[in-house]
Amino acid sequence: MANLRNKEKEEIVREVLGIQPILIGSFFTLLILSCLLFRHFSLLTCLWAILTGGGLAYGILCNVPLFPSLLFWYKPREKADDSSQNAALNICSVCQKLKCQRHRPETSDIDLEPWRNLKLNKAIDAAIEQFLDLLLENYVYHWYREKLSSDERFVDELRTTLRFMFAVIYRRLKKIDVPTLIINKLVKNALQHLDSYLKVRRKLRTNPDSDFKDATSLVLEELGENMHIALHSRASEQQYQRQLVESLLPLLLPSSALGSRSTRGLFRELLVYAVFTTGIDTLVEADFVNQILLVLLDEESMEEPLEPCSDDVEALAEFAKPRGKAPFHALRSTMPQIINTPSVLFRFIQFMKTQASLNILQFCLTLEDFNKRSLVPDLTDHDEKELLKEAKTIYNKYFVKDAPDFIPFETSIVDSLRKVVQSSSDQLTRIEMATPLYRAYEHVFDQLEHTYLPLFHQSDEYFNMICGNRDRDKPAVKPTQRALKKKLEPIGKKLVNSLKDILPLSK
């Protein structure tokens, strides 16, 4: 943040020195003329007024962007908003790049698995799981099992994606300032609807012969231009919901699912019909609204639940468990095969770069080499000192929180390794050094095998390695004379028809 403020100050100084020479030169010129022609100062007041007005207008345009700028050659400096401040927080502290693909692994973990460290009450988690199971049963299983297949792997992918979407929505809901939302938006819209309803009620009282069933249409007419587009009809409501969900899907779906039209269409219809339409119809029911008001306005406090409080669990962990059996794939590589095969390892490195998690693979490879050298039976004192020095380097690079390639390990692993590297070389044994490093290696290897390896098997890098690049291997086909003739035939027919229309007139 300090660097951002310094850059902003430098930008202001640069702007002052680069854009205002005209104002500064005019000021000193008028000041000198005023001193030399002091007797005729009244004639120079017009020039002083123009210069003062120009300076004030420039200051207003710089600091208040709501005013329109009549100086077409000048673009006012945009003030830093919250988005720029959030971007400054995401700037890499090592390479000073935004959205760095190497030194920001903590953002990659949330992007890949947003349900990490996301805890819910067990009863709430069970209720959400029951709702999602009903959603799949009513909108997916009835056509998938009967017409396509009984294999559960497709539904398992849907379960994982639904868990991803729920975690993203829940994390975003936690960031909402609820009092500001209620005061600035909900209260304002509620009062607007209440005012329209009261006006219609007065009209109905003055005209008692009118049918009360027509009150809904009268309220909509009273809203006039303020009526939302979704209130015109049921079709317009669903079309608006489709457009809304289509704009939200890039924020909710994982990046691997955005390239599929069928996936976007399926989740769009699921959200529109199963969530938005059903939820809105339930919320606007009179009985439901009355029950909510009775609960909120009841003077007696709600009864405490008789069941004991349940523990927190990871969000939708049971719901996302795979139901289908994964078949054996002869072309899929395991992590040891990838590490020991240079050609496959190169592809995996390129994939890890796209996931901004290259430091995890780098730590695994570094520790592989470190373990090979530390397991040598006869080590000299010089070799032991070199191993200790390398262990300190590994600790400072991967275990310190502010390190460039920091990996979040368990606290016990970090504490035990810190004691080892901070001790003297005389008290150090290879077993003490190897134990925390082996636990860290297990943690990273498990993450690579269970999180990144399945994603690698579904990535473009893997398919290009197995099948080759289709665009590169595809030969360039030149159009033949026959194809060119077919393309030119419609143009020739149009010319002939137009000439037939023109020739009789010329005769």
C-alpha positions in Angstrom: 0.0 0.0 0.0 2.9 2.4 0.7 4.3 1.8 -2.7 0.9 2.5 -4.2 0.6 5.8 -2.4 4.1 6.8 -3.4 3.3 6.0 -7.1 0.2 8.0 -6.8 2.1 11.0 -5.4 4.7 10.7 -8.2 1.9 10.6 -10.7 0.4 13.8 -9.3 3.7 15.6 -9.4 4.4 14.4 -12.9 0.9 15.6 -13.9 1.4 19.0 -12.3 4.8 19.5 -14.0 3.7 18.1 -17.4 0.2 19.5 -17.9 0.1 22.8 -16.1 3.0 24.8 -17.8 0.4 26.8 -19.6 -1.4 27.8 -16.4 1.9 28.5 -14.6 3.3 30.5 -17.5 0.1 32.5 -17.9 0.1 33.3 -14.2 3.7 34.6 -14.1 3.2 36.5 -17.3 0.1 38.3 -15.9 1.9 38.9 -12.7 4.8 40.7 -14.5 2.3 42.7 -16.7 0.4 43.6 -13.6 3.5 44.9 -11.9 4.6 46.9 -15.0 1.2 48.2 -15.9 -0.2 48.7 -12.4 -1.9 51.9 -13.5 -3.9 50.0 -16.1 -4.7 47.1 -13.7 -8.4 47.4 -14.4 -7.8 46.3 -18.0 -6.0 43.1 -16.8 -8.8 42.0 -14.5 -10.5 40.2 -17.4 -7.4 38.1 -18.0 -7.0 37.4 -14.3 -10.7 36.3 -14.2 -10.1 33.9 -17.2 -7.0 32.5 -15.6 -8.7 32.0 -12.2 -11.7 30.3 -13.8 -9.5 28.0 -15.9 -7.5 27.0 -12.8 -10.7 26.4 -10.7 -12.2 24.4 -13.6 -9.1 22.3 -13.9 -9.0 21.6 -10.2 -12.7 20.6 -10.2 -12.3 18.3 -13.2 -9.3 16.6 -11.6 -10.9 15.8 -8.3 -14.7 15.5 -9.2 -15.1 13.2 -12.1 -18.9 13.6 -12.1 -18.5 17.0 -13.9 -18.4 16.7 -17.7 -15.1 17.8 -19.3 -15.3 20.3 -22.1 -11.5 20.0 -22.7 -11.6 17.2 -25.3 -7.8 17.0 -25.4 -7.5 16.4 -21.7 -8.5 13.2 -19.9 -8.9 13.7 -16.1 -6.9 11.5 -13.8 -9.0 8.6 -12.4 -8.9 8.4 -8.7 -8.0 5.1 -7.1 -11.1 3.2 -6.0 -11.6 0.1 -4.0 -10.9 -2.2 -7.0 -7.4 -0.6 -7.4 -6.7 -1.0 -3.7 -7.7 -4.7 -4.0 -5.5 -5.0 -7.0 -2.7 -3.5 -5.1 -3.1 -6.2 -2.4 -2.9 -8.8 -5.1 0.4 -7.5 -6.5 3.2 -10.0 -6.1 5.8 -8.9 -3.5 8.6 -10.5 -5.5 8.1 -9.7 -9.2 5.6 -6.8 -8.7 3.2 -8.3 -11.2 -0.6 -8.5 -10.9 -1.9 -12.1 -10.8 1.5 -13.6 -10.7 1.5 -17.2 -11.8 4.5 -18.2 -9.7 4.6 -16.4 -6.4 0.9 -16.3 -5.4 0.0 -19.9 -4.6 -2.5 -19.0 -1.9 -4.9 -17.5 -4.4 -4.6 -20.6 -6.5 -5.7 -22.9 -3.7 -8.9 -20.9 -3.3 -9.5 -20.8 -7.0 -9.1 -24.5 -7.4 -10.9 -25.7 -4.3 -13.0 -22.8 -2.8 -14.4 -25.2 -0.1 -11.0 -25.4 1.6 -11.2 -24.3 5.3 -14.9 -23.5 4.7 -16.8 -24.9 7.7 -20.5 -25.2 8.2 -22.7 -26.5 11.0 -23.5 -30.1 10.5 -27.3 -29.6 10.5 -27.1 -26.8 7.9 -24.7 -28.8 5.8 -27.2 -31.8 5.9 -30.1 -29.5 4.9 -28.2 -28.0 1.9 -27.1 -31.5 0.9 -30.7 -32.7 1.0 -31.8 -29.7 -1.2 -29.1 -30.4 -3.8 -29.9 -34.1 -3.8 -33.6 -33.3 -4.6 -32.4 -30.9 -7.3 -30.4 -33.7 -9.0 -33.2 -36.2 -8.5 -35.9 -34.0 -10.1 -33.9 -32.3 -12.8 -31.1 -34.6 -13.8 -31.6 -38.3 -12.8 -35.1 -38.6 -14.4 -33.7 -38.0 -17.9 -30.1 -39.2 -17.4 -30.8 -42.7 -16.0 -33.8 -43.4 -18.3 -32.4 -42.2 -21.6 -28.6 -42.1 -21.4 -26.7 -44.2 -18.9 -26.6 -45.5 -15.3 -22.9 -44.5 -14.9 -22.6 -42.1 -12.0 -19.4 -40.4 -13.1 -21.3 -37.7 -15.0 -23.4 -36.9 -11.9 -20.2 -36.9 -9.8 -18.9 -34.1 -12.0 -22.1 -32.2 -11.4 -21.8 -32.7 -7.7 -18.3 -31.4 -7.7 -19.3 -28.4 -9.7 -22.3 -27.7 -7.5 -20.1 -27.8 -4.5 -17.7 -25.4 -6.2 -20.6 -22.9 -7.0 -21.9 -23.1 -3.5 -18.5 -22.4 -1.9 -18.0 -19.4 -4.2 -21.4 -18.0 -3.4 -21.0 -18.5 0.3 -17.6 -16.8 0.3 -19.0 -13.8 -1.5 -22.0 -13.6 0.8 -19.7 -13.5 3.8 -18.2 -10.3 2.3 -21.5 -8.5 2.0 -22.1 -5.6 4.4 -25.6 -6.5 5.5 -26.6 -3.2 7.2 -25.5 -1.2 4.2 -27.5 -3.5 1.9 -30.6 -3.2 4.0 -30.4 0.5 4.4 -29.4 1.6 0.9 -31.3 -1.0 -1.2 -33.9 -3.1 0.5 -35.5 -0.3 2.6 -35.6 2.0 -0.4 -37.3 -0.6 -2.7 -39.7 -1.7 0.0 -40.8 1.9 0.6 -41.3 2.4 -3.1 -43.5 -0.6 -3.4 -45.4 0.3 -0.2 -46.0 3.8 -1.6 -47.4 2.4 -4.8 -49.6 0.0 -2.9 -51.0 2.7 -0.6 -51.9 4.9 -3.6 -53.7 2.1 -5.3 -55.6 1.3 -2.0 -56.7 5.0 -1.8 -58.0 4.7 -5.4 -59.9 1.6 -4.6 -61.5 3.2 -1.5 -62.6 6.2 -3.5 -64.1 3.9 -6.1 -65.6 1.0 -4.2 -67.4 -0.4 -7.3 -64.1 -1.5 -8.8 -63.0 -5.1 -8.6 -60.4 -5.8 -5.9 -58.9 -8.5 -7.9 -57.6 -5.8 -10.3 -55.4 -4.4 -7.5 -52.3 -6.2 -8.8 -52.5 -4.6 -12.3 -53.2 -1.2 -10.7 -50.0 -1.5 -8.6 -48.0 -2.4 -11.7 -49.5 0.6 -13.6 -48.7 2.9 -10.6 -45.0 1.8 -10.8 -44.9 3.0 -14.4 -41.3 3.4 -15.6 -39.9 2.2 -12.3 -41.4 -1.3 -12.9 -38.8 -3.9 -13.4 -38.6 -5.7 -16.8 -39.1 -9.1 -15.1 -42.6 -8.0 -13.9 -44.1 -7.7 -17.4 -44.8 -11.5 -17.8 -43.6 -14.9 -16.8 -41.7 -15.3 -20.0 -39.9 -12.0 -19.6 -39.1 -13.0 -16.0 -37.5 -16.2 -17.0 -35.6 -14.5 -19.9 -34.2 -11.9 -17.5 -33.2 -14.7 -15.1 -31.4 -16.5 -17.9 -29.5 -13.4 -18.8 -28.6 -12.7 -15.2 -27.4 -16.3 -14.6 -25.4 -16.2 -17.9 -23.5 -13.1 -16.7 -22.9 -14.8 -13.3 -21.6 -18.1 -14.5 -18.0 -16.9 -15.2 -17.8 -16.1 -11.5 -19.4 -19.3 -10.3 -18.2 -22.1 -12.5 -14.6 -23.4 -12.5 -12.4 -22.3 -15.4 -12.4 -25.8 -16.8 -16.2 -25.8 -17.2 -16.5 -22.4 -18.9 -15.4 -23.6 -22.3 -18.3 -26.1 -22.6 -21.6 -24.7 -23.9 -23.6 -27.8 -22.7 -22.2 -27.3 -19.2 -23.1 -23.6 -19.1 -26.6 -24.3 -20.5 -27.3 -27.1 -18.1 -26.4 -25.1 -15.0 -28.1 -22.0 -16.4 -31.4 -23.9 -16.6 -30.9 -25.6 -13.3 -30.4 -22.2 -11.5 -33.3 -20.6 -13.4 -36.0 -23.2 -12.9 -34.9 -25.0 -9.7 -33.5 -22.1 -7.7 -34.6 -18.7 -8.8 -38.1 -19.4 -10.1 -39.0 -21.8 -7.2 -37.3 -19.6 -4.6 -39.0 -16.4 -5.7 -42.4 -18.1 -6.0 -42.0 -19.3 -2.4 -40.8 -15.9 -1.1 -43.8 -14.0 -2.5 -46.4 -16.3 -1.1 -48.7 -14.5 1.3 -48.6 -17.3 3.9 -44.9 -17.5 3.9 -44.5 -13.7 4.3 -47.0 -13.7 7.2 -45.2 -16.5 9.0 -41.9 -14.6 8.7 -43.5 -11.4 10.0 -45.0 -13.3 12.9 -41.7 -14.8 13.8 -39.8 -11.5 13.6 -42.5 -9.4 15.4 -43.3 -12.0 18.1 -42.6 -10.6 21.6 -41.8 -14.0 23.0 -38.3 -15.3 22.2 -37.9 -18.4 20.1 -37.5 -21.7 22.0 -34.0 -23.1 22.2 -33.5 -26.3 20.3 -33.6 -29.5 22.4 -30.9 -31.2 20.4 -27.3 -30.5 21.3 -25.2 -28.2 19.0 -23.6 -30.2 16.2 -20.0 -29.7 15.2 -18.7 -27.9 12.2 -17.9 -30.0 9.1 -16.3 -29.2 5.7 -18.8 -27.7 3.3 -20.7 -30.4 1.3 -17.9 -33.0 1.8 -20.4 -35.9 1.9 -22.4 -34.6 -1.0 -19.3 -34.4 -3.3 -18.1 -37.9 -2.6 -17.9 -39.9 -5.9 -20.6 -42.6 -6.4 -19.3 -44.1 -9.6 -16.3 -46.4 -10.0 -13.4 -44.9 -11.8 -12.2 -47.2 -14.6 -8.6 -48.1 -15.2 -6.8 -45.8 -17.8 -3.7 -47.2 -19.4 -2.7 -43.8 -20.7 -2.9 -42.0 -17.4 0.4 -41.4 -15.6 1.0 -41.5 -11.9 3.1 -38.9 -10.0 6.2 -41.1 -9.8 6.0 -41.8 -13.5 5.6 -38.1 -14.2 8.6 -37.1 -12.0 10.8 -39.8 -13.6 9.8 -39.0 -17.3 11.3 -35.7 -18.5 8.9 -35.3 -21.5 5.8 -35.8 -19.3 7.4 -33.7 -16.5 7.8 -30.8 -18.9 4.1 -30.9 -19.8 3.2 -31.1 -16.1 5.4 -28.1 -15.4 3.6 -26.1 -18.0 0.3 -27.1 -16.5 1.4 -26.1 -13.0 2.3 -22.7 -14.3 -1.2 -22.2 -15.5 -2.5 -23.1 -12.0 -0.1 -20.7 -10.3 1.3 -23.6 -8.2 4.7 -24.2 -9.7 6.3 -23.8 -6.3 4.5 -26.9 -5.0 6.1 -29.0 -7.8 9.4 -27.3 -7.3 9.4 -28.1 -3.6 8.7 -31.8 -4.4 11.6 -32.0 -6.9 13.9 -30.2 -4.6 13.2 -32.5 -1.7 13.6 -35.5 -4.0 17.1 -34.5 -4.7 17.8 -33.5 -1.0 16.6 -36.9 0.2 18.9 -38.8 -2.2 21.9 -36.9 -1.0 21.0 -37.1 2.7 20.5 -40.9 2.6 24.1 -41.6 1.7 25.6 -43.7 4.5 29.1 -42.2 4.8 28.8 -38.4 5.0 31.7 -36.1 5.9 31.4 -33.1 8.2 31.6 -30.9 5.2 28.6 -32.7 3.5 26.6 -32.5 6.7 27.2 -28.7 6.9 26.1 -28.4 3.3 22.9 -30.4 4.0 22.1 -28.1 7.0 22.8 -25.1 4.9 20.4 -26.4 2.2 17.8 -27.3 4.8 17.9 -23.7 6.0 17.5 -22.5 2.4 14.5 -24.8 1.9 13.0 -23.5 5.2 13.4 -19.8 4.3 12.0 -20.4 0.8 9.0 -22.5 1.4 8.1 -22.4 5.2 8.4 -18.8 6.1 5.1 -17.0 5.7 6.5 -14.0 3.8 8.7 -16.2 1.6 8.3 -15.8 -2.2 7.4 -19.5 -2.7 5.5 -20.0 0.6 3.5 -23.2 1.0 1.0 -23.5 3.8 2.0 -26.4 5.9 0.8 -27.7 9.3 2.0 -25.7 12.3 3.7 -28.7 13.8 5.7 -29.4 10.7 6.9 -25.7 10.6 7.8 -25.6 14.3 9.7 -28.9 14.2 11.7 -27.8 11.1 12.4 -24.4 12.7 14.0 -26.0 15.7 16.2 -28.2 13.5 17.5 -25.4 11.3 18.0 -23.0 14.2 20.1 -25.6 16.2 23.9 -25.8 15.8 25.5 -28.3 13.5 27.0 -30.3 16.4 23.5 -31.1 17.8 22.0 -31.9 14.4 21.2 -35.5 13.3 20.0 -36.5 10.0 16.9 -38.2 11.5 15.8 -35.0 13.2 16.2 -33.1 9.9 14.6 -35.8 7.8 11.4 -36.2 9.9 9.8 -32.8 9.4 10.9 -32.7 5.7 9.4 -36.1 5.1 6.1 -35.0 6.6 6.2 -31.9 4.4 7.0 -34.0 1.4 4.0 -36.3 2.1 1.8 -33.2 2.4 2.9 -31.8 -0.9 2.9 -35.1 -2.7 -0.6 -35.9 -1.6 -1.7 -32.5 -2.8 -0.1 -33.1 -6.2 -1.6 -36.6 -6.5 -5.2 -35.9 -5.4 -5.7 -32.2 -6.5 -3.5 -31.3 -9.4 -3.0 -34.7 -11.1 -6.8 -35.2 -11.9 -6.9 -31.7 -13.3 -3.8 -32.4 -15.4 -5.5 -35.4 -16.9 -8.4 -33.2 -18.0 -6.2 -30.3 -19.3 -5.3 -29.3 -22.8 -1.6 -29.9 -22.0 -2.3 -33.6 -21.4 -4.5 -34.1 -24.4 -1.9 -32.3 -26.6 0.7 -34.7 -25.2 -1.3 -37.8 -25.9 -3.0 -36.8 -29.2 -0.9 -34.0 -30.5 -1.9 -30.4 -31.4 -4.7 -30.6 -33.9 -4.3 -27.0 -35.2 -0.5 -27.5 -35.7 -0.8 -30.9 -37.4 -3.7 -29.9 -39.6 -2.4 -29.3 -43.1 -3.2 -26.1 -44.8 -5.8 -26.9 -47.6 -5.8 -24.6 -50.5 -9.1 -24.0 -52.3 -9.4 -25.9 -55.5 -10.7 -24.4 -58.8 -14.0 -26.2 -58.3 -14.5 -24.7 -54.9 -13.7 -21.2 -56.2 -16.1 -21.8 -59.0 -18.9 -22.7 -56.5 -18.2 -19.5 -54.5 -18.3 -17.3 -57.6 -21.5 -18.9 -59.1 -24.0 -17.0 -56.8 -22.2 -13.7 -57.6 -22.4 -14.4 -61.3 -26.1 -15.3 -61.1 -26.8 -12.0 -59.3 -25.0 -10.1 -62.0 -26.8 -11.9 -64.8 -30.2 -11.2 -63.2 -29.4 -7.6 -62.7 -28.3 -7.2 -66.3 -31.5 -8.8 -67.5 -33.5 -6.2 -65.6 -31.3 -3.3 -67.0 -31.1 -4.4 -70.7 -34.8 -4.1 -71.6 -34.9 -0.6 -70.2 -31.9 0.4 -72.3 -33.6 -0.8 -75.4 
